[in-house]
Each structure stands twice: as C-alpha cells, then as structure tokens.
Amino acid sequence: MTLPPGILPDRALSEAVAQGWIASDKSLENGQIQPASLDLRLARRAWRLRASFLPGPARAVLDCLDEDVVMHELDLEGGAVLETGCVYLAEIQESLSLPDAVAAFANPKSSTGRLDVFTRVIGDQSSAFDQVRAGYQGPLYVEISPRTFSVLARPGDRLVQVRLRAGEMTALDAVTLSVDLKAGDGQPVGYRAKRHSPLVDLMKVGAHDPARFWEPIYAPNGRIVLDPGEFYILCSREAVSVPVDQAAEMAPIAPEIGEFRAHYAGFFDPGFGVDAAGGAGSRAVLEVRGRDVPFILDHGQAVARLVYEPMSSDVKTPYGVAGSNYQAQGLKLAKHFKPG
C-alpha cells in the first residue's frame, strides 16, 4: 500500500489490518476504527509498578519487569480495580508490524482524559512515551495511573487510541484556544472532581451519578482559582472545527503561562465540529490540573494550541456521522456519567 504523507484515515486503517500492520488474536470490534485512529483494547495481564519507566533502545518491555519494578501482577479477567495514585502497566491486545515509512502516535481517548486517568503507550525499545518508531514490529503496552477516581478495568476496555502517520508531520495551521468562564442562566462554567469518590466502572456508560464525583464551579466575575493538585473540566471559548481532510491535536501553548496543565486527551478527528457532520458550535473540553501554587484563571485566557495536519487520503466516515458521544459538545463530562 503506497501512502501519501499524512495521518491514515479509516479506509487506510482497515487496509492496514488486512495487510497485517495491525494484528490481534481477537477480531476488531465495531467502532474500534475511528475516522483517523484505532482504539486499543486492554488485554488480560497487567502489573502494579513501583514506578513508571521507559525500556530504552536496547530492551524489550517484558525484560524490564523484574522484582525491582513490579510489585505484583493482576489478572483483569472478571475486572480489577486500578487504584488512585498507583502506576500500572497493561498489555494491549493489538500489536504492530509497521512499514519503514509509517510511525504510530498514541494518546488517551477523550473519556479517559475526562476521568483524570493518566495513560501513556510504550513498545519494545521505546525511548519516548506515546511514540512508536517507523518500521516497529512488536507488542504494545499502556501505562495507567488513575489520578482522582479509581477505576474498574477489564480486558477489552479502550483507554487509548493510536494514529498511524505516513512520512513526517506537517503542520498546516495552529489556533490558540482560550477558556470560557462566562456561562449564562446560572449555569456552571466547569466541574471540579471530588476526592474519595466511588469507583468508576469503565464498562458502564451513562451509569454513574455525576453528583457523587463532581462539584459544579461557578464564576460570576469570569474568574476561578485553580487549587494545586485538583482536577477540573472546563471548555474553550472558541468553537472548534476540523475539516474532513485534516486532523488536529491540542498542544501546550507554553509552560511559562501558568501553574496548570490544560489537557490530557487532545486529539480531534476529521469532521469534529463540522456543520455537515452535526457538529456546529462544538467546543474543546479542557482537562485542567492545578500544579504547585493556586492560580487565577480569567475568562478568555489562552490555555492551549490546536495544531492541524493533513490526512493521507479521504476519510470514509467523518467524526459524528455514525454517532458520537462528543460531537456538538459544550461543557461535558465523560460518557460514563448520567447526562445532566
């Protein structure tokens, strides 16, 4: 398969499966191939780690899992609780056998970021998280670290997604996003996660009472104070639209602008926010964590950049056309919570 440079769309991802670039012992499930990415599924085996690590260019991941790194092994079959403040490594059902001109890049799914579950994908001989070199052949693993809510995980749960890119990354445009802190009609401008909340079952969509997990945040003067270590869901002031021949990723605007991190899951599929795909007025949801000191955040303050890049070829089903949890979204919690 000869590919023009850019992110591979759903058509090409299906062909990549047929060609063996993406393999799994179990067939792919409906909805696993997204417009410009592939959802990765947890396998059965996981490990509770003493600390995060990278294998480096000379070692396989399994070679690193000695008694100095691993605290104990978990079997996810039947469900296992991944606890807040702990670091886990889980096997992924899918493996890669990429051609020399194609590399892979991973990120948390939107719902994962909105649960404040920190994830990073690694492969054998990896020297960086969430990046798989061109020509890589081997298994994939995901590091999982719940930050606020403990989660119940099982084989088949999809916490992360992977994009395949042919050639080098080419930035077409970059747009600055700012935060919206002026809601109307007494509505909250965001939500702050509650500590010591119940367990989130990753399989149960729309089943959790948001009042047990989230505190609404109001900003009558267009200003809030971010508390160190607390997690917030906010949204952008600007509407976001990603043309069907492009994809986009949210990137930090600059580390020196303030004591907070503005996103965990920042990938936008082609068609997000596009009128023809039912996405008019879609906002970017911001997953914000305060850092070392309390920090004042004002309405309209810049918080992130949205970087656009080309698709390698046409998308068969743009985002939102076949249904989506987040098309045409405003301020919205993860899909696991009951609608407000």
Contacts in CASP RR format, 6 or more apart in sequence:
PFRMAT RR
TARGET T0000
AUTHOR 0000-0000-0000
METHOD contacts of the structure
MODEL  1
MTLPPGILPDRALSEAVAQGWIASDKSLENGQIQPASLDLRLARRAWRLR
ASFLPGPARAVLDCLDEDVVMHELDLEGGAVLETGCVYLAEIQESLSLPD
AVAAFANPKSSTGRLDVFTRVIGDQSSAFDQVRAGYQGPLYVEISPRTFS
VLARPGDRLVQVRLRAGEMTALDAVTLSVDLKAGDGQPVGYRAKRHSPLV
DLMKVGAHDPARFWEPIYAPNGRIVLDPGEFYILCSREAVSVPVDQAAEM
APIAPEIGEFRAHYAGFFDPGFGVDAAGGAGSRAVLEVRGRDVPFILDHG
QAVARLVYEPMSSDVKTPYGVAGSNYQAQGLKLAKHFKPG
1 12 0 8 1.000
1 15 0 8 1.000
1 16 0 8 1.000
1 19 0 8 1.000
3 12 0 8 1.000
3 101 0 8 1.000
3 102 0 8 1.000
3 166 0 8 1.000
3 312 0 8 1.000
3 313 0 8 1.000
4 166 0 8 1.000
4 312 0 8 1.000
4 313 0 8 1.000
5 165 0 8 1.000
5 166 0 8 1.000
5 167 0 8 1.000
5 168 0 8 1.000
5 170 0 8 1.000
5 310 0 8 1.000
5 312 0 8 1.000
6 165 0 8 1.000
6 166 0 8 1.000
6 167 0 8 1.000
6 169 0 8 1.000
6 170 0 8 1.000
6 309 0 8 1.000
6 310 0 8 1.000
6 311 0 8 1.000
6 312 0 8 1.000
7 36 0 8 1.000
7 163 0 8 1.000
7 164 0 8 1.000
7 165 0 8 1.000
7 247 0 8 1.000
7 309 0 8 1.000
7 310 0 8 1.000
7 311 0 8 1.000
7 312 0 8 1.000
8 16 0 8 1.000
8 36 0 8 1.000
8 102 0 8 1.000
8 163 0 8 1.000
8 164 0 8 1.000
8 165 0 8 1.000
8 166 0 8 1.000
8 311 0 8 1.000
8 312 0 8 1.000
8 313 0 8 1.000
9 35 0 8 1.000
9 36 0 8 1.000
9 270 0 8 1.000
9 311 0 8 1.000
9 312 0 8 1.000
9 313 0 8 1.000
9 314 0 8 1.000
9 315 0 8 1.000
9 316 0 8 1.000
10 33 0 8 1.000
10 34 0 8 1.000
10 35 0 8 1.000
10 36 0 8 1.000
10 315 0 8 1.000
10 316 0 8 1.000
10 317 0 8 1.000
11 313 0 8 1.000
11 314 0 8 1.000
11 315 0 8 1.000
11 316 0 8 1.000
12 164 0 8 1.000
12 312 0 8 1.000
12 313 0 8 1.000
13 22 0 8 1.000
13 33 0 8 1.000
13 37 0 8 1.000
13 38 0 8 1.000
13 164 0 8 1.000
14 33 0 8 1.000
16 22 0 8 1.000
16 164 0 8 1.000
17 23 0 8 1.000
17 28 0 8 1.000
17 33 0 8 1.000
20 97 0 8 1.000
21 96 0 8 1.000
21 97 0 8 1.000
21 98 0 8 1.000
21 99 0 8 1.000
21 102 0 8 1.000
21 164 0 8 1.000
22 38 0 8 1.000
22 94 0 8 1.000
22 95 0 8 1.000
22 96 0 8 1.000
22 97 0 8 1.000
23 94 0 8 1.000
23 95 0 8 1.000
23 96 0 8 1.000
23 97 0 8 1.000
24 41 0 8 1.000
24 93 0 8 1.000
24 94 0 8 1.000
24 95 0 8 1.000
25 93 0 8 1.000
26 41 0 8 1.000
26 93 0 8 1.000
29 41 0 8 1.000
31 39 0 8 1.000
32 38 0 8 1.000
32 39 0 8 1.000
32 41 0 8 1.000
32 158 0 8 1.000
33 39 0 8 1.000
34 161 0 8 1.000
34 269 0 8 1.000
34 319 0 8 1.000
35 269 0 8 1.000
35 270 0 8 1.000
35 271 0 8 1.000
35 315 0 8 1.000
35 316 0 8 1.000
35 317 0 8 1.000
35 318 0 8 1.000
35 319 0 8 1.000
36 163 0 8 1.000
36 247 0 8 1.000
36 269 0 8 1.000
36 270 0 8 1.000
36 311 0 8 1.000
36 315 0 8 1.000
37 161 0 8 1.000
37 162 0 8 1.000
37 163 0 8 1.000
37 267 0 8 1.000
37 269 0 8 1.000
38 94 0 8 1.000
38 161 0 8 1.000
38 162 0 8 1.000
38 163 0 8 1.000
38 164 0 8 1.000
39 109 0 8 1.000
39 158 0 8 1.000
39 160 0 8 1.000
39 161 0 8 1.000
40 92 0 8 1.000
40 93 0 8 1.000
40 94 0 8 1.000
40 106 0 8 1.000
40 121 0 8 1.000
40 140 0 8 1.000
40 142 0 8 1.000
40 158 0 8 1.000
40 159 0 8 1.000
40 160 0 8 1.000
40 161 0 8 1.000
40 162 0 8 1.000
41 92 0 8 1.000
41 93 0 8 1.000
41 94 0 8 1.000
41 155 0 8 1.000
41 156 0 8 1.000
41 157 0 8 1.000
41 158 0 8 1.000
42 76 0 8 1.000
42 90 0 8 1.000
42 91 0 8 1.000
42 92 0 8 1.000
42 93 0 8 1.000
42 142 0 8 1.000
42 153 0 8 1.000
42 154 0 8 1.000
42 155 0 8 1.000
42 156 0 8 1.000
42 157 0 8 1.000
42 158 0 8 1.000
42 159 0 8 1.000
43 76 0 8 1.000
43 90 0 8 1.000
43 91 0 8 1.000
43 92 0 8 1.000
43 93 0 8 1.000
43 155 0 8 1.000
43 156 0 8 1.000
44 75 0 8 1.000
44 76 0 8 1.000
44 77 0 8 1.000
44 91 0 8 1.000
44 155 0 8 1.000
45 73 0 8 1.000
45 74 0 8 1.000
45 75 0 8 1.000
45 76 0 8 1.000
45 90 0 8 1.000
45 91 0 8 1.000
46 73 0 8 1.000
46 74 0 8 1.000
46 75 0 8 1.000
46 76 0 8 1.000
46 80 0 8 1.000
46 82 0 8 1.000
46 88 0 8 1.000
46 89 0 8 1.000
46 90 0 8 1.000
46 91 0 8 1.000
46 144 0 8 1.000
46 153 0 8 1.000
47 65 0 8 1.000
47 70 0 8 1.000
47 71 0 8 1.000
47 72 0 8 1.000
47 73 0 8 1.000
47 74 0 8 1.000
47 88 0 8 1.000
47 89 0 8 1.000
47 90 0 8 1.000
48 70 0 8 1.000
48 71 0 8 1.000
48 72 0 8 1.000
48 73 0 8 1.000
48 74 0 8 1.000
48 86 0 8 1.000
48 87 0 8 1.000
48 88 0 8 1.000
49 69 0 8 1.000
49 70 0 8 1.000
49 71 0 8 1.000
49 87 0 8 1.000
49 88 0 8 1.000
49 89 0 8 1.000
49 143 0 8 1.000
50 68 0 8 1.000
50 69 0 8 1.000
50 70 0 8 1.000
50 71 0 8 1.000
50 87 0 8 1.000
51 69 0 8 1.000
51 87 0 8 1.000
52 87 0 8 1.000
52 120 0 8 1.000
52 143 0 8 1.000
52 145 0 8 1.000
53 64 0 8 1.000
53 69 0 8 1.000
54 122 0 8 1.000
54 126 0 8 1.000
54 127 0 8 1.000
54 128 0 8 1.000
54 129 0 8 1.000
55 61 0 8 1.000
55 63 0 8 1.000
55 64 0 8 1.000
55 122 0 8 1.000
55 123 0 8 1.000
55 124 0 8 1.000
55 125 0 8 1.000
55 126 0 8 1.000
56 125 0 8 1.000
56 126 0 8 1.000
56 127 0 8 1.000
57 125 0 8 1.000
57 127 0 8 1.000
58 125 0 8 1.000
59 124 0 8 1.000
59 125 0 8 1.000
60 124 0 8 1.000
60 125 0 8 1.000
61 89 0 8 1.000
61 122 0 8 1.000
61 123 0 8 1.000
61 124 0 8 1.000
61 126 0 8 1.000
61 139 0 8 1.000
61 141 0 8 1.000
65 89 0 8 1.000
74 80 0 8 1.000
74 88 0 8 1.000
76 90 0 8 1.000
76 153 0 8 1.000
76 154 0 8 1.000
76 155 0 8 1.000
77 154 0 8 1.000
77 155 0 8 1.000
78 154 0 8 1.000
79 152 0 8 1.000
79 153 0 8 1.000
79 154 0 8 1.000
80 152 0 8 1.000
80 153 0 8 1.000
80 154 0 8 1.000
81 150 0 8 1.000
81 151 0 8 1.000
81 152 0 8 1.000
81 153 0 8 1.000
81 199 0 8 1.000
82 88 0 8 1.000
82 144 0 8 1.000
82 146 0 8 1.000
82 150 0 8 1.000
82 151 0 8 1.000
82 152 0 8 1.000
82 153 0 8 1.000
83 146 0 8 1.000
83 150 0 8 1.000
84 146 0 8 1.000
84 147 0 8 1.000
84 148 0 8 1.000
84 149 0 8 1.000
84 150 0 8 1.000
85 145 0 8 1.000
85 146 0 8 1.000
85 147 0 8 1.000
86 145 0 8 1.000
86 146 0 8 1.000
87 143 0 8 1.000
87 144 0 8 1.000
87 145 0 8 1.000
88 143 0 8 1.000
88 144 0 8 1.000
88 145 0 8 1.000
89 141 0 8 1.000
89 142 0 8 1.000
89 143 0 8 1.000
89 144 0 8 1.000
90 141 0 8 1.000
90 142 0 8 1.000
90 144 0 8 1.000
90 153 0 8 1.000
91 139 0 8 1.000
91 141 0 8 1.000
92 121 0 8 1.000
92 139 0 8 1.000
92 140 0 8 1.000
92 141 0 8 1.000
92 142 0 8 1.000
93 155 0 8 1.000
93 156 0 8 1.000
94 140 0 8 1.000
94 162 0 8 1.000
95 138 0 8 1.000
95 139 0 8 1.000
95 140 0 8 1.000
96 104 0 8 1.000
96 132 0 8 1.000
96 136 0 8 1.000
96 137 0 8 1.000
96 138 0 8 1.000
96 140 0 8 1.000
97 136 0 8 1.000
97 137 0 8 1.000
97 138 0 8 1.000
98 104 0 8 1.000
98 132 0 8 1.000
98 134 0 8 1.000
98 135 0 8 1.000
98 136 0 8 1.000
98 137 0 8 1.000
98 164 0 8 1.000
99 134 0 8 1.000
99 135 0 8 1.000
100 134 0 8 1.000
100 135 0 8 1.000
101 134 0 8 1.000
101 166 0 8 1.000
101 167 0 8 1.000
102 134 0 8 1.000
102 135 0 8 1.000
102 164 0 8 1.000
102 165 0 8 1.000
102 166 0 8 1.000
102 167 0 8 1.000
103 131 0 8 1.000
103 132 0 8 1.000
103 133 0 8 1.000
103 134 0 8 1.000
103 135 0 8 1.000
103 136 0 8 1.000
103 164 0 8 1.000
103 165 0 8 1.000
103 167 0 8 1.000
104 131 0 8 1.000
104 132 0 8 1.000
104 136 0 8 1.000
104 162 0 8 1.000
104 163 0 8 1.000
104 164 0 8 1.000
104 165 0 8 1.000
105 130 0 8 1.000
105 131 0 8 1.000
105 132 0 8 1.000
105 162 0 8 1.000
105 163 0 8 1.000
105 165 0 8 1.000
106 120 0 8 1.000
106 121 0 8 1.000
106 130 0 8 1.000
106 131 0 8 1.000
106 132 0 8 1.000
106 160 0 8 1.000
106 161 0 8 1.000
106 162 0 8 1.000
106 163 0 8 1.000
107 130 0 8 1.000
107 160 0 8 1.000
107 161 0 8 1.000
107 163 0 8 1.000
107 249 0 8 1.000
107 265 0 8 1.000
107 266 0 8 1.000
107 267 0 8 1.000
108 117 0 8 1.000
108 118 0 8 1.000
108 119 0 8 1.000
108 159 0 8 1.000
108 160 0 8 1.000
108 161 0 8 1.000
108 264 0 8 1.000
108 265 0 8 1.000
109 158 0 8 1.000
109 159 0 8 1.000
109 160 0 8 1.000
109 161 0 8 1.000
109 265 0 8 1.000
110 265 0 8 1.000
110 266 0 8 1.000
110 285 0 8 1.000
110 325 0 8 1.000
110 326 0 8 1.000
110 334 0 8 1.000
111 265 0 8 1.000
111 325 0 8 1.000
111 334 0 8 1.000
111 335 0 8 1.000
111 336 0 8 1.000
112 119 0 8 1.000
112 159 0 8 1.000
112 160 0 8 1.000
112 264 0 8 1.000
112 265 0 8 1.000
113 264 0 8 1.000
113 265 0 8 1.000
113 287 0 8 1.000
113 334 0 8 1.000
114 233 0 8 1.000
114 265 0 8 1.000
114 285 0 8 1.000
114 287 0 8 1.000
114 333 0 8 1.000
114 334 0 8 1.000
115 146 0 8 1.000
115 148 0 8 1.000
115 149 0 8 1.000
115 151 0 8 1.000
115 200 0 8 1.000
115 334 0 8 1.000
115 336 0 8 1.000
116 146 0 8 1.000
116 147 0 8 1.000
116 148 0 8 1.000
116 149 0 8 1.000
116 193 0 8 1.000
116 231 0 8 1.000
116 264 0 8 1.000
116 287 0 8 1.000
116 289 0 8 1.000
117 144 0 8 1.000
117 145 0 8 1.000
117 146 0 8 1.000
117 147 0 8 1.000
117 149 0 8 1.000
117 151 0 8 1.000
117 159 0 8 1.000
118 143 0 8 1.000
118 144 0 8 1.000
118 145 0 8 1.000
118 146 0 8 1.000
118 147 0 8 1.000
118 264 0 8 1.000
119 142 0 8 1.000
119 143 0 8 1.000
119 144 0 8 1.000
119 145 0 8 1.000
119 159 0 8 1.000
119 160 0 8 1.000
120 129 0 8 1.000
120 130 0 8 1.000
120 142 0 8 1.000
120 143 0 8 1.000
121 129 0 8 1.000
121 130 0 8 1.000
121 132 0 8 1.000
121 140 0 8 1.000
121 141 0 8 1.000
121 142 0 8 1.000
121 143 0 8 1.000
121 160 0 8 1.000
121 162 0 8 1.000
122 129 0 8 1.000
122 140 0 8 1.000
122 141 0 8 1.000
122 142 0 8 1.000
122 143 0 8 1.000
123 132 0 8 1.000
123 136 0 8 1.000
123 138 0 8 1.000
123 139 0 8 1.000
123 140 0 8 1.000
123 141 0 8 1.000
124 138 0 8 1.000
124 139 0 8 1.000
126 132 0 8 1.000
129 143 0 8 1.000
132 140 0 8 1.000
132 162 0 8 1.000
134 167 0 8 1.000
140 162 0 8 1.000
142 159 0 8 1.000
142 160 0 8 1.000
144 153 0 8 1.000
144 159 0 8 1.000
147 231 0 8 1.000
147 289 0 8 1.000
148 193 0 8 1.000
148 195 0 8 1.000
148 197 0 8 1.000
148 231 0 8 1.000
149 193 0 8 1.000
149 197 0 8 1.000
149 199 0 8 1.000
149 200 0 8 1.000
149 213 0 8 1.000
150 199 0 8 1.000
150 200 0 8 1.000
151 199 0 8 1.000
151 200 0 8 1.000
151 201 0 8 1.000
151 202 0 8 1.000
152 199 0 8 1.000
152 200 0 8 1.000
152 201 0 8 1.000
152 202 0 8 1.000
152 203 0 8 1.000
153 159 0 8 1.000
153 202 0 8 1.000
154 202 0 8 1.000
154 203 0 8 1.000
157 202 0 8 1.000
157 203 0 8 1.000
159 202 0 8 1.000
161 267 0 8 1.000
163 247 0 8 1.000
163 267 0 8 1.000
165 312 0 8 1.000
166 312 0 8 1.000
169 309 0 8 1.000
170 309 0 8 1.000
170 310 0 8 1.000
171 307 0 8 1.000
171 308 0 8 1.000
171 309 0 8 1.000
172 246 0 8 1.000
172 308 0 8 1.000
172 309 0 8 1.000
172 310 0 8 1.000
173 307 0 8 1.000
173 308 0 8 1.000
174 251 0 8 1.000
174 305 0 8 1.000
174 306 0 8 1.000
174 307 0 8 1.000
174 308 0 8 1.000
175 238 0 8 1.000
175 305 0 8 1.000
175 306 0 8 1.000
175 308 0 8 1.000
176 253 0 8 1.000
176 302 0 8 1.000
176 304 0 8 1.000
176 305 0 8 1.000
176 306 0 8 1.000
177 236 0 8 1.000
177 237 0 8 1.000
177 238 0 8 1.000
177 240 0 8 1.000
177 250 0 8 1.000
177 284 0 8 1.000
177 286 0 8 1.000
177 302 0 8 1.000
177 303 0 8 1.000
177 304 0 8 1.000
177 305 0 8 1.000
177 306 0 8 1.000
178 236 0 8 1.000
178 237 0 8 1.000
178 238 0 8 1.000
178 300 0 8 1.000
178 301 0 8 1.000
178 302 0 8 1.000
178 303 0 8 1.000
179 234 0 8 1.000
179 235 0 8 1.000
179 236 0 8 1.000
179 237 0 8 1.000
179 286 0 8 1.000
179 297 0 8 1.000
179 299 0 8 1.000
179 300 0 8 1.000
179 301 0 8 1.000
179 303 0 8 1.000
180 189 0 8 1.000
180 234 0 8 1.000
180 235 0 8 1.000
180 236 0 8 1.000
180 237 0 8 1.000
180 283 0 8 1.000
180 299 0 8 1.000
180 300 0 8 1.000
180 331 0 8 1.000
181 189 0 8 1.000
181 219 0 8 1.000
181 222 0 8 1.000
181 223 0 8 1.000
181 224 0 8 1.000
181 234 0 8 1.000
181 297 0 8 1.000
181 298 0 8 1.000
181 299 0 8 1.000
181 300 0 8 1.000
182 189 0 8 1.000
182 219 0 8 1.000
182 222 0 8 1.000
182 299 0 8 1.000
183 189 0 8 1.000
183 190 0 8 1.000
183 218 0 8 1.000
183 219 0 8 1.000
183 331 0 8 1.000
186 218 0 8 1.000
188 216 0 8 1.000
188 217 0 8 1.000
188 218 0 8 1.000
188 331 0 8 1.000
189 217 0 8 1.000
189 218 0 8 1.000
189 219 0 8 1.000
189 222 0 8 1.000
189 224 0 8 1.000
189 234 0 8 1.000
189 331 0 8 1.000
190 216 0 8 1.000
190 217 0 8 1.000
190 232 0 8 1.000
190 233 0 8 1.000
190 234 0 8 1.000
190 235 0 8 1.000
190 331 0 8 1.000
191 210 0 8 1.000
191 214 0 8 1.000
191 215 0 8 1.000
191 216 0 8 1.000
191 217 0 8 1.000
191 232 0 8 1.000
191 233 0 8 1.000
191 331 0 8 1.000
191 333 0 8 1.000
192 214 0 8 1.000
192 215 0 8 1.000
192 217 0 8 1.000
192 227 0 8 1.000
192 230 0 8 1.000
192 231 0 8 1.000
192 232 0 8 1.000
193 213 0 8 1.000
193 214 0 8 1.000
193 215 0 8 1.000
193 230 0 8 1.000
193 231 0 8 1.000
193 232 0 8 1.000
193 233 0 8 1.000
194 212 0 8 1.000
194 213 0 8 1.000
194 214 0 8 1.000
194 215 0 8 1.000
197 212 0 8 1.000
197 213 0 8 1.000
198 208 0 8 1.000
198 212 0 8 1.000
198 213 0 8 1.000
200 208 0 8 1.000
200 213 0 8 1.000
200 336 0 8 1.000
201 207 0 8 1.000
201 208 0 8 1.000
201 336 0 8 1.000
202 336 0 8 1.000
204 336 0 8 1.000
205 335 0 8 1.000
205 336 0 8 1.000
206 335 0 8 1.000
206 336 0 8 1.000
206 337 0 8 1.000
206 338 0 8 1.000
206 339 0 8 1.000
207 336 0 8 1.000
207 338 0 8 1.000
208 336 0 8 1.000
208 337 0 8 1.000
208 338 0 8 1.000
209 337 0 8 1.000
209 338 0 8 1.000
210 333 0 8 1.000
210 337 0 8 1.000
210 338 0 8 1.000
210 340 0 8 1.000
213 337 0 8 1.000
214 233 0 8 1.000
214 333 0 8 1.000
214 337 0 8 1.000
217 224 0 8 1.000
217 232 0 8 1.000
219 299 0 8 1.000
222 298 0 8 1.000
222 299 0 8 1.000
223 296 0 8 1.000
223 297 0 8 1.000
223 298 0 8 1.000
223 299 0 8 1.000
224 296 0 8 1.000
224 297 0 8 1.000
225 294 0 8 1.000
225 295 0 8 1.000
225 296 0 8 1.000
225 297 0 8 1.000
226 232 0 8 1.000
226 259 0 8 1.000
226 260 0 8 1.000
226 288 0 8 1.000
226 290 0 8 1.000
226 294 0 8 1.000
226 295 0 8 1.000
226 296 0 8 1.000
226 297 0 8 1.000
227 290 0 8 1.000
227 294 0 8 1.000
228 259 0 8 1.000
228 290 0 8 1.000
228 291 0 8 1.000
228 292 0 8 1.000
228 293 0 8 1.000
228 294 0 8 1.000
229 289 0 8 1.000
229 290 0 8 1.000
229 291 0 8 1.000
230 289 0 8 1.000
230 290 0 8 1.000
231 287 0 8 1.000
231 288 0 8 1.000
231 289 0 8 1.000
231 290 0 8 1.000
232 286 0 8 1.000
232 287 0 8 1.000
232 288 0 8 1.000
232 289 0 8 1.000
232 290 0 8 1.000
233 285 0 8 1.000
233 286 0 8 1.000
233 287 0 8 1.000
233 288 0 8 1.000
233 331 0 8 1.000
233 332 0 8 1.000
233 333 0 8 1.000
234 285 0 8 1.000
234 286 0 8 1.000
234 288 0 8 1.000
234 331 0 8 1.000
235 283 0 8 1.000
235 284 0 8 1.000
235 285 0 8 1.000
235 286 0 8 1.000
235 329 0 8 1.000
235 330 0 8 1.000
235 331 0 8 1.000
235 332 0 8 1.000
236 283 0 8 1.000
236 284 0 8 1.000
236 285 0 8 1.000
236 286 0 8 1.000
236 303 0 8 1.000
236 304 0 8 1.000
237 283 0 8 1.000
237 299 0 8 1.000
237 300 0 8 1.000
238 283 0 8 1.000
238 284 0 8 1.000
239 273 0 8 1.000
239 280 0 8 1.000
239 281 0 8 1.000
239 282 0 8 1.000
239 283 0 8 1.000
240 248 0 8 1.000
240 268 0 8 1.000
240 272 0 8 1.000
240 273 0 8 1.000
240 282 0 8 1.000
240 283 0 8 1.000
240 284 0 8 1.000
240 306 0 8 1.000
241 271 0 8 1.000
241 272 0 8 1.000
241 273 0 8 1.000
241 274 0 8 1.000
241 275 0 8 1.000
241 279 0 8 1.000
241 281 0 8 1.000
241 282 0 8 1.000
242 248 0 8 1.000
242 268 0 8 1.000
242 269 0 8 1.000
242 270 0 8 1.000
242 271 0 8 1.000
242 272 0 8 1.000
242 273 0 8 1.000
242 274 0 8 1.000
242 308 0 8 1.000
242 319 0 8 1.000
243 270 0 8 1.000
243 271 0 8 1.000
243 274 0 8 1.000
244 270 0 8 1.000
244 271 0 8 1.000
244 274 0 8 1.000
244 277 0 8 1.000
244 311 0 8 1.000
244 314 0 8 1.000
244 315 0 8 1.000
244 318 0 8 1.000
245 270 0 8 1.000
245 310 0 8 1.000
245 311 0 8 1.000
245 314 0 8 1.000
245 315 0 8 1.000
246 270 0 8 1.000
246 308 0 8 1.000
246 309 0 8 1.000
246 310 0 8 1.000
246 311 0 8 1.000
247 267 0 8 1.000
247 268 0 8 1.000
247 269 0 8 1.000
247 270 0 8 1.000
247 308 0 8 1.000
247 309 0 8 1.000
247 311 0 8 1.000
248 267 0 8 1.000
248 268 0 8 1.000
248 272 0 8 1.000
248 306 0 8 1.000
248 307 0 8 1.000
248 308 0 8 1.000
248 309 0 8 1.000
249 266 0 8 1.000
249 267 0 8 1.000
249 268 0 8 1.000
249 306 0 8 1.000
249 307 0 8 1.000
249 309 0 8 1.000
250 262 0 8 1.000
250 263 0 8 1.000
250 266 0 8 1.000
250 267 0 8 1.000
250 268 0 8 1.000
250 284 0 8 1.000
250 304 0 8 1.000
250 305 0 8 1.000
250 306 0 8 1.000
250 307 0 8 1.000
251 304 0 8 1.000
251 305 0 8 1.000
251 306 0 8 1.000
251 307 0 8 1.000
252 261 0 8 1.000
252 262 0 8 1.000
252 304 0 8 1.000
252 305 0 8 1.000
253 262 0 8 1.000
253 302 0 8 1.000
253 303 0 8 1.000
253 304 0 8 1.000
253 305 0 8 1.000
257 302 0 8 1.000
257 303 0 8 1.000
258 291 0 8 1.000
258 295 0 8 1.000
259 290 0 8 1.000
259 291 0 8 1.000
259 292 0 8 1.000
259 293 0 8 1.000
259 294 0 8 1.000
259 295 0 8 1.000
260 288 0 8 1.000
260 289 0 8 1.000
260 290 0 8 1.000
260 291 0 8 1.000
260 295 0 8 1.000
260 297 0 8 1.000
260 303 0 8 1.000
261 288 0 8 1.000
261 289 0 8 1.000
261 290 0 8 1.000
261 291 0 8 1.000
262 286 0 8 1.000
262 287 0 8 1.000
262 288 0 8 1.000
262 303 0 8 1.000
262 304 0 8 1.000
263 286 0 8 1.000
263 287 0 8 1.000
263 288 0 8 1.000
263 304 0 8 1.000
264 287 0 8 1.000
265 287 0 8 1.000
266 284 0 8 1.000
268 284 0 8 1.000
268 306 0 8 1.000
268 319 0 8 1.000
269 318 0 8 1.000
269 319 0 8 1.000
270 311 0 8 1.000
270 315 0 8 1.000
270 318 0 8 1.000
270 319 0 8 1.000
271 277 0 8 1.000
271 279 0 8 1.000
271 315 0 8 1.000
271 318 0 8 1.000
271 319 0 8 1.000
271 320 0 8 1.000
272 279 0 8 1.000
272 282 0 8 1.000
272 319 0 8 1.000
272 320 0 8 1.000
272 327 0 8 1.000
273 279 0 8 1.000
273 280 0 8 1.000
273 281 0 8 1.000
273 282 0 8 1.000
273 319 0 8 1.000
273 327 0 8 1.000
273 328 0 8 1.000
274 318 0 8 1.000
274 319 0 8 1.000
277 318 0 8 1.000
277 319 0 8 1.000
277 320 0 8 1.000
277 321 0 8 1.000
277 327 0 8 1.000
278 320 0 8 1.000
278 327 0 8 1.000
278 328 0 8 1.000
279 320 0 8 1.000
279 327 0 8 1.000
279 328 0 8 1.000
280 328 0 8 1.000
281 328 0 8 1.000
281 330 0 8 1.000
282 326 0 8 1.000
282 327 0 8 1.000
282 328 0 8 1.000
282 329 0 8 1.000
282 330 0 8 1.000
283 329 0 8 1.000
283 330 0 8 1.000
283 331 0 8 1.000
284 304 0 8 1.000
284 306 0 8 1.000
285 326 0 8 1.000
285 329 0 8 1.000
285 330 0 8 1.000
285 331 0 8 1.000
285 332 0 8 1.000
286 303 0 8 1.000
286 304 0 8 1.000
288 297 0 8 1.000
288 303 0 8 1.000
297 303 0 8 1.000
319 327 0 8 1.000
320 327 0 8 1.000
325 335 0 8 1.000
326 332 0 8 1.000
326 335 0 8 1.000
END
